[in-house]
Amino acid sequence: MNVKIKSIKCIIFFTLLILIAGCTSNKASIKTGEKKDTQNWTGTWATAQMLVEPNNMPPAPGLAQNTLRQIIKVSLGGKQIKLRFSNLFSDQPTAIKSVSVANVIEAPAVDTKTQKILSFKGSPQVILGPNEEVYSDVFDFELKPGQLLAITIHYGEVSSKVTGHPGSRTTSYILEGDHINNESFAGAVKTDHWYTIMGVDISSAKNESNVICLGNSIIDGRGSGTNKQNRWTDILAARLRANKSTAHIGVLNLGIGGNCVVRGGLGPTALNRFDRDVLSQKGTKWLIILEGINDIGGIKKVEDASVTAKEIIDGYKIMIDKVHAKGLKVFGGTILPFEKSFYDAPYKQQARDIVNEWIRAKGNFDAVIDFDKEMASGIGSKTILSDMHDGDFLHPNEKGYQRMGEAVDLDLFK
């Protein structure tokens, strides 16, 4: 009898040990999982993707089997980063043989002491299939807030249809052959477009976040200076960095020149690209929408003015609902004056008035950034300030973009 009791006690004891060990193991795996899940990512730079038009394709010698160095300016800094690459509008694979990043000395020259070779699932090479995008593996890098970063790509075979961002306002450099470790990039062919690169994310350790600016050429920076990084979104990013209470907030520019909200224009419309260009970004808390002038400019008949205005407003509503569903805030930018421009017509002005009135109406957007009021030549004027446009009475010049960037109230982001 005592033997049986002892045996039962032993069985119970060892069962308890197994259960305790199992619980401990489960706790450990939960902790590991929690640690993995708590690595938050925030976008520090991004650019909107589109099918590159024939006149914006890479010049000879082209990308295939050659090396492309591209320069970007990030908004936030970090110690761990990953890059996002795109073949989204291509119908054939694009092969990347190697990619490196490094600090810029004076473009296109880089500091090779800072160079890091990227990997993709452990391999230096990756093939981007048609309509695909890919992230690099995470790697350590001392990325400083507001710094220039060189991204050098050695390509294999490249799709005949190229994905990229034509309106870079930044010079890229092409050398024939493999120059992934070339420090100076001397003798490179120049082109003011970006290809393949899509975004840079940082591992956020200090509650970093960002604001996305979605729109057309006035977001994209037409009229700003080449290699000056002085779009109004750049001015906003610099102001956020310089302000102690907002220094942890970056800016992502998702503008496409010629873009529309609903239909037509260049690139996928704001509605068609919204989920990718806005909702897929990491660490976003705010969205600024400044778009609609190209929809209005495309109106052909007087009777279509009110119809187009309603379509733009309905497009805004869809985007607002999607952003609010994710717990984010969205600010509406009023459409700038365009009297005397190539878009000018009384019925188009009527459409702009309808849209701007809706933007300003309380309760539609979480806040309003009244670019129209800021850039008009006088109270109620439909003409842009005479010294603030790029000669076409539509696009701001460098001085105009400075004014726009300074017009954004930083208290919106507190």
CORUR-V519404 format. One record per run of one state. SS is the DSSP state (a for helix, b for strand, c for the rest). FROM is the first residue (numbers start at 0). TO is the last residue. Records with the same first field share a line. If there is no record, write none. Layout:
SS=FROM-TO ; FROM-TO
//
This chain:
c=0-0 ; 37-39 ; 46-48 ; 51-52 ; 56-65 ; 73-76 ; 87-92 ; 106-107 ; 110-110 ; 114-114 ; 117-118 ; 120-121 ; 123-124 ; 128-130 ; 135-137 ; 143-146 ; 155-161 ; 165-170 ; 175-187 ; 191-192 ; 195-195 ; 203-207 ; 215-215 ; 220-230 ; 242-242 ; 246-247 ; 255-268 ; 279-282 ; 290-291 ; 297-300 ; 325-327 ; 333-344 ; 360-360 ; 362-363 ; 365-365 ; 369-369 ; 376-382 ; 384-387 ; 389-394 ; 396-396 ; 407-408 ; 413-413
a=1-36 ; 53-55 ; 111-113 ; 216-219 ; 231-241 ; 243-245 ; 269-278 ; 292-296 ; 301-324 ; 345-359 ; 370-374 ; 397-406 ; 409-412
b=40-45 ; 49-50 ; 66-72 ; 77-86 ; 93-105 ; 108-109 ; 115-116 ; 119-119 ; 122-122 ; 125-127 ; 131-134 ; 138-142 ; 147-154 ; 162-164 ; 171-174 ; 188-190 ; 193-194 ; 196-202 ; 208-214 ; 248-254 ; 283-289 ; 328-332 ; 361-361 ; 364-364 ; 366-368 ; 375-375 ; 383-383 ; 388-388 ; 395-395
//
